[in-house]
């Protein structure tokens, strides 16, 4: 394998990593929406292949992000 071929393959790999991150974020958002819509955690696990613990972490991470944003928001007391 020559240097140019290796660089091309490495570039394709980096592009795939970027696409994977985007899809991971989209899936996490869909899991949070399913939770908000009342979809059973069992069904989310079956559809995604994630464990219940993974699903709980994704949902809980969104809750703590929301709490952090609310706590950091300045209040207008006028």
N, CA, C and O of each residue as an XYZ file, in Angstrom:
312
protein
N       0.858     -1.173      0.000
C       0.000      0.000      0.000
C       0.902      1.234      0.000
O       1.868      1.317      0.759
N       0.568      2.183     -0.862
C       1.368      3.395     -0.930
C       0.750      4.491     -0.045
O      -0.362      4.345      0.461
N       1.488      5.571      0.124
C       1.074      6.650      1.010
C      -0.243      7.274      0.561
O      -1.101      7.568      1.393
N      -0.409      7.476     -0.730
C      -1.630      8.110     -1.232
C      -2.864      7.246     -0.935
O      -3.902      7.767     -0.526
N      -2.750      5.951     -1.137
C      -3.864      5.043     -0.840
C      -4.191      5.051      0.645
O      -5.359      5.043      1.035
N      -3.159      5.066      1.462
C      -3.358      5.107      2.905
C      -4.045      6.405      3.320
O      -4.938      6.382      4.167
N      -3.646      7.536      2.739
C      -4.273      8.821      3.041
C      -5.741      8.827      2.630
O      -6.590      9.347      3.353
N      -6.039      8.249      1.468
C      -7.429      8.184      1.011
C      -8.278      7.346      1.954
O      -9.395      7.730      2.301
N      -7.752      6.216      2.364
C      -8.477      5.351      3.285
C      -8.679      6.033      4.637
O      -9.753      5.942      5.231
N      -7.645      6.712      5.116
C      -7.761      7.432      6.391
C      -8.802      8.544      6.274
O      -9.560      8.779      7.215
N      -8.845      9.221      5.149
C      -9.847     10.267      4.925
C     -11.255      9.711      4.919
O     -12.165     10.300      5.501
N     -11.437      8.571      4.259
C     -12.752      7.924      4.260
C     -13.163      7.517      5.668
O     -14.329      7.627      6.046
N     -12.180      7.044      6.439
C     -12.460      6.642      7.814
C     -12.901      7.841      8.651
O     -13.872      7.744      9.402
N     -12.206      8.961      8.531
C     -12.574     10.166      9.282
C     -13.961     10.665      8.882
O     -14.725     11.114      9.737
N     -14.290     10.591      7.607
C     -15.621     10.997      7.142
C     -16.695     10.075      7.727
O     -17.769     10.535      8.113
N     -16.403      8.786      7.789
C     -17.349      7.839      8.368
C     -17.538      8.103      9.859
O     -18.649      7.985     10.376
N     -16.457      8.458     10.548
C     -16.569      8.803     11.970
C     -17.475     10.011     12.165
O     -18.293     10.030     13.085
N     -17.339     11.007     11.317
C     -18.170     12.214     11.418
C     -19.635     11.863     11.173
O     -20.513     12.331     11.898
N     -19.906     11.049     10.166
C     -21.289     10.636      9.893
C     -21.844      9.823     11.056
O     -23.011      9.970     11.419
N     -21.017      8.972     11.636
C     -21.443      8.154     12.770
C     -21.830      9.034     13.951
O     -22.832      8.766     14.614
N     -21.062     10.070     14.223
C     -21.375     10.976     15.336
C     -22.704     11.682     15.096
O     -23.507     11.821     16.018
N     -22.940     12.122     13.882
C     -24.208     12.784     13.554
C     -25.374     11.818     13.760
O     -26.391     12.182     14.350
N     -25.224     10.591     13.272
C     -26.280      9.597     13.430
C     -26.494      9.226     14.893
O     -27.625      8.982     15.313
N     -25.416      9.181     15.667
C     -25.539      8.876     17.103
C     -26.370      9.945     17.793
O     -27.231      9.637     18.618
N     -26.109     11.208     17.450
C     -26.870     12.306     18.037
C     -28.335     12.268     17.605
O     -29.231     12.534     18.406
N     -28.573     11.934     16.332
C     -29.954     11.826     15.844
C     -30.695     10.696     16.552
O     -31.862     10.849     16.915
N     -30.028      9.569     16.747
C     -30.649      8.442     17.447
C     -30.937      8.806     18.900
O     -31.997      8.461     19.421
N     -30.022      9.489     19.551
C     -30.245      9.907     20.941
C     -31.450     10.839     21.025
O     -32.263     10.719     21.942
N     -31.571     11.763     20.077
C     -32.726     12.671     20.061
C     -34.015     11.890     19.839
O     -35.037     12.193     20.454
N     -33.974     10.886     18.966
C     -35.159     10.064     18.716
C     -35.534      9.251     19.955
O     -36.717      9.064     20.239
N     -34.541      8.772     20.686
C     -34.807      8.028     21.922
C     -35.455      8.946     22.948
O     -36.415      8.558     23.613
N     -34.932     10.164     23.079
C     -35.529     11.118     24.019
C     -36.961     11.465     23.613
O     -37.832     11.599     24.473
N     -37.211     11.611     22.316
C     -38.560     11.913     21.851
C     -39.492     10.736     22.115
O     -40.635     10.929     22.530
N     -39.015      9.532     21.880
C     -39.823      8.344     22.155
C     -40.179      8.276     23.635
O     -41.309      7.941     23.991
N     -39.214      8.594     24.495
C     -39.477      8.619     25.932
C     -40.540      9.665     26.265
O     -41.455      9.404     27.046
N     -40.413     10.837     25.672
C     -41.396     11.905     25.917
C     -42.782     11.515     25.400
O     -43.800     11.931     25.955
N     -42.810     10.720     24.342
C     -44.083     10.285     23.751
C     -44.684      9.088     24.485
O     -45.783      8.644     24.155
N     -43.971      8.572     25.469
C     -44.485      7.467     26.269
C     -44.213      6.087     25.702
O     -44.856      5.122     26.115
N     -43.286      5.963     24.772
C     -42.923      4.647     24.241
C     -42.254      3.851     25.359
O     -41.407      4.374     26.084
N     -42.632      2.612     25.488
C     -42.062      1.772     26.533
C     -40.564      1.594     26.316
O     -40.095      1.427     25.191
N     -39.824      1.635     27.429
C     -38.373      1.471     27.356
C     -38.004      0.132     26.718
O     -37.013      0.037     25.993
N     -38.794     -0.889     26.988
C     -38.573     -2.212     26.398
C     -38.615     -2.122     24.871
O     -37.794     -2.733     24.187
N     -39.565     -1.364     24.345
C     -39.689     -1.219     22.895
C     -38.527     -0.420     22.306
O     -38.055     -0.721     21.210
N     -38.070      0.593     23.034
C     -36.913      1.368     22.583
C     -35.683      0.463     22.510
O     -34.908      0.529     21.556
N     -35.516     -0.375     23.519
C     -34.382     -1.300     23.556
C     -34.440     -2.288     22.399
O     -33.423     -2.566     21.765
N     -35.616     -2.813     22.126
C     -35.758     -3.765     21.022
C     -35.457     -3.106     19.680
O     -34.823     -3.708     18.813
N     -35.914     -1.875     19.515
C     -35.740     -1.182     18.239
C     -34.289     -0.764     18.003
O     -33.814     -0.775     16.867
N     -33.589     -0.397     19.072
C     -32.243      0.155     18.918
C     -31.128     -0.845     19.171
O     -30.011     -0.676     18.681
N     -31.430     -1.885     19.935
C     -30.377     -2.820     20.331
C     -29.607     -2.336     21.545
O     -28.645     -2.975     21.970
N     -30.029     -1.200     22.110
C     -29.392     -0.679     23.309
C     -29.948     -1.400     24.534
O     -31.050     -1.946     24.501
N     -29.171     -1.394     25.608
C     -29.647     -1.942     26.871
C     -30.517     -0.899     27.559
O     -30.499      0.277     27.195
N     -31.270     -1.335     28.547
C     -32.099     -0.392     29.311
C     -31.231      0.663     29.995
O     -31.611      1.830     30.093
N     -30.074      0.235     30.460
C     -29.163      1.177     31.112
C     -28.705      2.251     30.126
O     -28.651      3.430     30.475
N     -28.377      1.850     28.897
C     -27.958      2.828     27.894
C     -29.087      3.813     27.594
O     -28.852      5.016     27.479
N     -30.309      3.303     27.467
C     -31.458      4.166     27.184
C     -31.679      5.128     28.344
O     -31.923      6.314     28.122
N     -31.599      4.638     29.569
C     -31.768      5.519     30.745
C     -30.714      6.622     30.754
O     -31.021      7.776     31.053
N     -29.477      6.270     30.430
C     -28.407      7.275     30.411
C     -28.688      8.359     29.372
O     -28.484      9.544     29.637
N     -29.150      7.957     28.206
C     -29.439      8.922     27.141
C     -30.558      9.861     27.572
O     -30.457     11.076     27.400
N     -31.619      9.301     28.131
C     -32.751     10.120     28.576
C     -32.333     11.013     29.739
O     -32.677     12.195     29.768
N     -31.594     10.456     30.695
C     -31.163     11.217     31.866
C     -30.199     12.330     31.467
O     -30.244     13.418     32.041
N     -29.334     12.074     30.496
C     -28.395     13.105     30.036
C     -29.151     14.309     29.496
O     -28.735     15.447     29.713
N     -30.240     14.076     28.804
C     -31.048     15.178     28.281
C     -31.689     15.946     29.431
O     -31.759     17.174     29.395
N     -32.159     15.227     30.451
C     -32.768     15.887     31.607
C     -31.755     16.760     32.329
O     -32.076     17.888     32.705
N     -30.535     16.262     32.532
C     -29.528     17.037     33.244
C     -29.046     18.207     32.394
O     -28.727     19.263     32.940
N     -28.983     18.048     31.063
C     -28.631     19.168     30.179
C     -29.668     20.263     30.292
O     -29.326     21.445     30.332
N     -30.942     19.877     30.345
C     -32.029     20.858     30.457
C     -31.947     21.574     31.804
O     -32.136     22.788     31.874
N     -31.668     20.827     32.869
C     -31.547     21.423     34.198
C     -30.366     22.388     34.250
O     -30.472     23.463     34.842
N     -29.241     22.016     33.637
C     -28.063     22.876     33.613
C     -28.348     24.173     32.873
O     -27.915     25.239     33.312
N     -29.059     24.104     31.772
C     -29.381     25.295     30.995
C     -30.338     26.189     31.770
O     -30.206     27.412     31.752
N     -31.303     25.576     32.451
C     -32.257     26.365     33.226
C     -31.566     27.062     34.388
O     -31.866     28.218     34.685
N     -30.659     26.381     35.036
C     -29.955     26.944     36.183
C     -29.024     28.077     35.749
O     -28.795     29.018     36.509
N     -28.501     27.993     34.557
C     -27.567     29.004     34.083
C     -28.232     30.193     33.409
O     -27.565     31.171     33.070
N     -29.529     30.117     33.215
C     -30.235     31.195     32.539
C     -30.447     32.358     33.492
O     -30.907     32.166     34.617
N     -30.110     33.576     33.044
C     -30.367     34.736     33.898
C     -31.863     35.003     33.975
O     -32.590     34.846     32.994
N     -32.303     35.405     35.143
C     -33.725     35.719     35.317
C     -33.899     37.213     35.300
O     -33.079     37.961     35.832
N     -34.971     37.634     34.683
C     -35.305     39.049     34.631
C     -36.302     39.343     35.743
O     -37.449     38.899     35.681
N     -35.883     40.076     36.743
C     -36.728     40.363     37.911
C     -37.299     41.763     37.870
O     -37.612     42.332     38.915
N     -37.440     42.328     36.685
C     -37.991     43.703     36.573
C     -39.456     43.736     36.817
O     -40.067     44.803     36.761
